[in-house]
């Protein structure tokens, strides 16, 4: 069984998107950001979910 790429932490994603980590927590609370899930008490993101969310943002910006 092949494992997917390493999951992103909140800090990883914040750095990638160029936003503060608090923004990600706000988006999560408002259900606006990329889909994340809990691993214990930590939030993690799959790279494919982040890529899909970014594509959706681009599509909505071009409307």
Steps between C-alpha positions, in 0.01 A plus 500: 500500500643835396444791737400842363720806538559629850201676650524876542488663841326830561840670497601326174182615330522852641852537361397353164202734464681798650236560768520494880410172672217686678341560159487125440333447836244771416432347159457160662252642751304668217544196272663712231848351471634172369362184654701396802464227756620418848774256586462490875491865595692618194351624172644360180436564131541273200684658210231389256229675706707818508556486123127452438415791730749726320352405161154581632623840623649574158179398322289722727737795455460480121122516502 
